[in-house]
Amino acid sequence: DARPLAFNLTFASGSLYDHKKFLQDKIKQNKYEFESLVSKYERVEIERDNLVRALNEQRLASHRQLEWLKTEAQLTSRNSSQIHIIERKRAEDRAKKSELKHRAESEARISAEHVSQQLVEECEQL
């Protein structure tokens, strides 16, 4: 009865070989999938680095633009303040000139009234 034993041994050897072959194929497949995942991860990492770099460049550009706008606003404000100061000085100068002119006219009127009064008094004495 060595035949059934030999058959079982042959079947077990074949089964063991098939299982070994299946495991080797599975290892090769898993190795290929792992290498694919590593390659995909490296591409994703490179893309992430590129996106981070682009985001930083955009942030820096936005920061520079914001600083430029702040400077422009400050210059505009300063110019506006200077214009306001100049206009106020001009208005003050016009007001002073107007006041001086009014005083001069008032003094001239008073002087004319005084002269007129003197003439009236002289005419009354005659």
C-alpha positions, 0 to 999 in steps of 0.5 A: 500500500505504498501507492496511496502513500506515494500518491498523497506525497506526490499530491502534497508535493504538487500542492506545496509547489503550487502554493509556493508558486502562488506565494511567489507570484503574490510577492511579485505582485505586491512588490510591483504594487508597492513600487507603483505606490512609492512612485505615485507617492513621490509624484504626489510629494513633488506636486505638493512641493510645487504647490507649496512653492507656488503658494509661497510665491503667491503669498509673497506677491500678495504681501508685496502688493499689499505693502505697495497699496499701503505706501500708495495710500500713505502717499495719497493721504500725505498729499491730500493733507499737504493740499489741505494745508496749502488750501487752508493757508491760501484761505487764511491769506485771502481772509487776512487780505480781505480783513486788511482791505476792509480795515483800509476801507473802514479807515478811509471811510472814517477819514472821509467822514472826519474830513466831511465833518470838518468841512461841514463845521467850516461851512457852518462857521462861515 
